[in-house]
Amino acid sequence: MDSIRRALREGEIKKDMYERLECAECDEQLVTKNEPDEVGSIRACPECGQEWRQLP
C-alpha cells in the first residue's frame, strides 16, 4: 500500500478542480476508512478497491 503523496507523483491518483482526490483509473472520488489501531487513515476507491495510506 503506497502513500497518497507517492500515488499522486506516479499518477495513480489525481485531484479534481476542488482539490478532492480521485482514482486515475476509475475517476471515482476516494472514500476514507479510519482504522482505530492504525496511524493516519486509509483512502480507498469504491469502484476498483485500491487503497492508499494518508499520513498525518
N, C-alpha and C positions, 0 to 999 in steps of 0.2 A: 504494500500500500504506500503510494507516494504522498508527498505533501502537496497542499494547494499551490504553493509557490512553484514547485518543480513542474507540476502539471500545467500551470499557466505558461511557463517557459517552453515546454515541449509541445504545446498546442493541444493537449488533451482536454483542457477547459478553456473557455473564453468568457468574456464579460459582455453583457448586453449594454445598451445605451444608458441604463440606470445603474450600472456597476454591479448587477446581480450575476452570480456565477452560473454558467450553463455548460452542459456536456457538449463538446465539439461534435461528437458523432450523432447524437440524438436531437440536439437543440432543445433539450428539456432543462428547466431550472432545477438546480440541485437542492435536495432536502437535507436537513440537519438531523443527525442522530446523536443524542447526548448519552454517553456511557458513563455511569457514576464512578466506575473504577479506573477510567482512562483519563489521561491528561489531554486537554483540548476536546475537540469534538470531531465527529466523522461526517463528512459531506458525501452524499450518495446520489446517483442518478436513478430516478424511479423507473426509467424505461429499460436501461441495459444492466443496472445493478453494480456498476463500477463504483468504488469508494476511494476517497482521498481523506487524509488526516489534516485538520486545521489546527495548528498550534496556536496557543495564546500569545 
